[in-house]
Amino acid sequence: MDRRNFIRLVGGGVVFSAAVPLTGCSSSSDYPSQAIEAWNGPQSESDPRRRALAYAITAPNPHNLQPWLVDLRETGVIIVMTDPERVLPHTDPFGRQILIGHGAFIELLVIALASQGIAAEVALWPQGELAPELKGWDSRPVARLTLRTGALNDPLFAQVLKRHTPKADYDTSRLVSAQTLSVLLASVNDREVRAGGTVSEADLAPLRELCVKSSEVEFLTSRTVMETLHLLRVGPDEIVRHRDGLPINTWMARALSSLGLFDRSAPPQPGSQAFKAMMAQVEGNSRTAMGFVWLSGKNGRSDQVRAGRAYVRLQLKATEMGLGVHPLSQALQEFPEMASHYARVHQLTLKRQAPASPGDETLQMFCRLGYTDKPVPATPRRPLGAFVRT
């Protein structure tokens, strides 16, 4: 093995073992302040719609793509659309996860408007639903929000800028109680979305194993792992330039990248140091899960958006409770190689076969629960102006 390839393997190993900066370890791993300024909230926005949007852009979304566009040209109205360039054709070929992200965005937007005394009437698909597959998507809006006065403040608004997704291992010395799980599940108040979960050790073992095995399938499938590698942002320059994707700012990654040795051009080979490091992080996340929570419902386009609205409320409630909620959604990815794990996760959680039609109950979100022993870092966000069409 020549020295250049060896360094590339080491660099590849750092990709996943250090994908989450631990702010307590070294300030040099912190994300640049410019990249996370959205988490300071609106600074000088006078338009209440833009003020609300400044909160909404912090919504959780797949691969941190931030796939939303908004049209503010009509007075008293916000039109929410999808950015067709920000989708995941290999791991999310039907756009289900992307629309869950839109639901989270819409819910934060409604909450942030209510904090200003503004109510929003949300009409989904005012021009009809998007096509069943990504290749048929166009620019039609996901939602039209018509605004009026008279809303009451939502108590969860206080958690919006505190909400972060923990991607580090959980503290296995702290159990998640059944009562805590019950309170968390009760935060889901949409009758069309069913919330479930478990903290039983007997249930956790097979679910943890499923997380590991499904991640292995994603990593062993070239087109799906490359979809992730292409969204890595290495070092402060890339992080600030893109302010999306999966940021890495460790000193090792920065050094290798500056030398042109951080290889993102090909998938890591099974058995390589890079592949082992990727799996080690997944195993750490999975094996330290102290509970799991999931959301299910029908699988129409509106159902997917509703699931996203319910999910962000659940995560805001978890933030209020000091609890971490982290999606481990590999088993929910709808590409052929994942089919057996897709069926397995439905059996373990919903006690039923995988759905065969949009009317069947479908698992929409699957997340691990636990407590972190370090603060969870904010994730980069693009500036508000990048999303607004006027």
N, C-alpha and C positions, 0 to 999 in steps of 0.2 A: 504494500500500500504506500503510494507516494505521499509526501508531506501535505500537498495541497488538498488531496482527497480526505486525508485524516482530519485536517482542520475543518473541512466542510462538514464532516460527520459530527465533529464536536459542536460546531455551530448549529447544525440541525437539532442536536440534542438539547441545546439551550432553548430552542424555540418554544418547546412546550413545558420544560421543567421550570422556566422562568417567565412564563407568559403573564403571570400576575405579579406586579411590583409590590414588594412588601415594604411599606413606607417606614417600618420600624428598623429595617436593616441598613439602608443606605439612602440618603437623600438623592444620590445620583440616579436612582432608579425611579424617582418620581416623574410623573408625566409633566411636560411643560405647562406652566400656568395658562398660557394662551389657549392650549388645547382643551382645557377643562373650565374655561371661564363661564360657560353656560350654567354651571352649577352654582354660580353666584346669583342667579335670578336676573330678571330684567333690571336694567340700570336706568335708562332714560326714555323708555317707551311711553308715549302719551296715548296712543291708540290702545284701548282695552283689548282689542283682538290680538294685537302684537304682544302685549304684555302676557296674555294667556298663552300664546304660542311659545314665548320664551321659556315657560315651564314645560309645555308639552313636548318640546324637542328632547327632553331628558328621558323620554319613555323607553322602556326596554324593547329590544328588537333583535331579530336574528343576525348574528355575525356583526352587530353594530353597523349595519348598512344605512340606517336612518332613511328608509325608503319613502319618505313623505314629501308631497308638494302641497301647497295651499294657495288658493286664489282669493284675494281680498278685494277684487274690483267692484263687487256689489256691496253697497252700504248695508250694514247690519247682518251680513252673511259671511260665513267661512265655508269654502269648498275644499274638501280634502281629496287629494288624488294620489296615485302611485307614481313614483319615478321609475319608468320602465328599465332604466339602466341599473337599478339597484335591486336585483332579484338573485335568487340562487337556483339556477336551472338544473343543477345536478343533484343537490340534496333536498331541494324543495320544488320539484318539477310542476306541481299543481298550484304553487303560490299560497298554500295554506298557512305556512309560518309567517310569510310576509303580511298576510291579512290579519293575523293575530297581532303582529306588531302595530298595524294600523289601528286595531281596536284599543291597544294600550295608549297610543297617541291621542285618539279621540277622547278616551276617558279622562286623561290628564288635562286635555283642553277644556272639557266640561267642568272639571273640578276647579281649574284655575279661573275660568269665567265666573263660576259661582262665588269665588272668593272676592270678586268685585261687584257682587249683587246682580250678575247677569245670568239669566237662564238660557239654555241652548236646547232647541228642539232639533233632535238628530234624525234626519231622514237618510237611510242607507240606500244606495244604488238608485239615485234619482233618474238616471238614464239607462237603468238596467244593469244586471250583474256582469262582472268580467267573465271571460271565457273559462272553461274548466281547466285548461292548460296554459302555461305561461306564453307559449308561442302565439296564442290568440289574443293576448292582452292589448288593449288600446288605452287612450287617454281619458276614458269616461270616469267620472268621479266615484269615489267610494262612499262619500257622505256629503250631505249639505246641512250645515248647522245654521239655523235661523235664530237670531238673538232677540231677547226681550228682557225687560227689567223684572226683578222680583225673586231672584234665587237666594236661598239660604246657604251659608258657608258650610262646606263639607269638612268634618273634623279631620279627615285624612289629608287635607291640603297641607297641614303642618309637616307632613312627612315627604312631600314631593322632592325637595332638594336634598333630603337626607337618604333617599332610597338609592342603594347601590347593590349590584349583584355580586355576591361573594364567590370567587372562583378558586380560592385556596382551600386546603383541607380544613375540615371542621374539627373542633375540640371534642375528642372522644370521651373526655372526662365529664362532659355535661350532657345529660340526657334530655330529650324533648318529651315532656309528659303528655299523657293522653288528654288532659285538660287543656294544655296549651294548644295541641292539635285541634281540639274541638272549637276553641275560641277562634283560631285562625280560619278554619273552614266556614265558620258562621259569617265571615266577612263577605262571602260570595252571596250576593242578594239577587241575582238574576235567576228566575225560575226555569229558564231554558238551559242553564249551565249547572251541571251537577259536580259538586266538589267531593273528593274522597281522599283518604290518606291512611297511613299506618305508622306507628312507632313500635310495633311488636317485633321483637328480635326474630321470631320465627318467620315473619314476612320479609324482613329486611335482607336476609341472606340471599334468597333468589333474585331479588330486585337489584341488589348490588352487583351480583354476578352478571345479570342481564346488561347493566350499564357498561361493564367492562367488555363483554362480548360484542355488543352492538357498536361500541367505539372502535373495536378492532376491525370490524367489517368496513367501517368508514375509512379507516387508515389504510386498509389493504386494497381499496378500490381507487385506482389512480385518479379518475376524474373527480371523485368527491373529495379526496384529500387535497388535490391541487386547488379546488375551489377555496379551501381554507388558506392554503399557503399563499395564494395570490392576494389575500386580504390582510396579510401580516404587514404591520407598519413598524419598522425597526429604527430606533434612535429618534432623537428629538426633531430632526429636520423632517423626516417622513411623517412623524406623528402630527406635527403642526401643519404640514402641507396638506395632509388628507383629513385628519380629525375624524376618522371613521375606522372601520375594520377592527383588527385585533392588534393592539399596540404592545410593543416590547421595548423596554428602555434600560435593560441591564448593561453593565459595563462590558461584559463579554460579547453580547450581541452587537453593541455599538462598535467595538474594536474590530470584530470580524467583518461587519458591514462596511466599515471604512476601508478595509483592505480588499473588498470585493469577494470575500470568502463566505458570505452568508448565503448559502445556495437555496434559492426558492424556485429553481427551474425544473425540478424533477421530484417525484415522491420518494421518501426514504424507503430503502429496501427492508423487507422483513429480516429481523435478526441484526440489523445495523444498530449502532449506538443511538442514532437519531430516532429510529423506530422504537427502541426500548425506552428512550426518554419520554417520547410521546405517550406510550402506554403507561409509564410510571406515574405521570401526572393524572391520567384518567383513573388509574387504580387508586391513587390517593384520594381523589375526589369521591369516588364511588364507595370505597371501603370505609370512609369516615362519615358517610351519610347516617345521621341519627334518626332519620325518618324520611318518608316520602309523601308527597302530596300530588294530586292530579286533578285535572278538570276534563269533563267530557260533556258531550251533547251531540246533536245532529251535526252534519258536516256540509251544510249549504254555505254559501258565501256569507250570508248574514250571521250564521252560527259561528263562523270563524272569527268574525269581528267581535261578536259578543264574548267569545272566549277570551279575547285579548283584553277587553274592558274588565272582565271579571278577574283576569290574572293580575293586572296592575293593581287593582284594589287589594287583592290578596297579598301582594308584595308590599304595598304601603302599610297594611295592617301588620305584617311581619316586622317591618322596620320599626313601627311603634312598639312592638313587643320585644325588640332586641334580638329577633330571630332571623337567620339567613335562609333565603329561598333561591336556589340555583337550578335552572333548567338543565337536565341531562336528556336531551331530546333525540339522541342518535337513533334510538329504537323507533321513533315516530317518523323517521325520514322515509319517504315513499319512493325509493328507487329499488329496482328488482332484487339486488343482492341483500337487501335488508328485510325481505319479506318474512322470513321465519321469525326474526326478532320482533317485527311489527305484530305478528300474530301472538307471540309469547307475551308481550307487554299488555296486550288487551286481555289475555287470559288471566294474568297475575293480578291485574288491577280491577278490571270490570267483570271478571269471571264469565267472559263470553268470547266468541270467535271474533276475528278481525272483521270490520265492517265491509259489506259488499256493495253498499249504495249510500248516497248522501243522507238518506233517511235513517240509517242505522246509527246507533250510539257509537261515537268515535272518540278516542282519547285525543284531546287537543293539547294539553300541557302535562308534562311529567317532570317533577322537580325533587331534588334532595333538600332535606331540612337539617339544620344544625346551628350551632353557635360558633362564631369565630373568636379567636383570641387576640386578633389585631384589627385595627380599623380597616374597613373595606374602601379601596381607592375609588374615586370617581372615574368614569370612562370618558374619553374625548368625545366632543360633539362639534359638529360643524356650526358656523355662525348662523344666526336666525335668518339673515338675508339670503342664505343659500336655498332656503325652502319656500320663500314667498314669491308669488307671481302677482304683480300689480299692474 
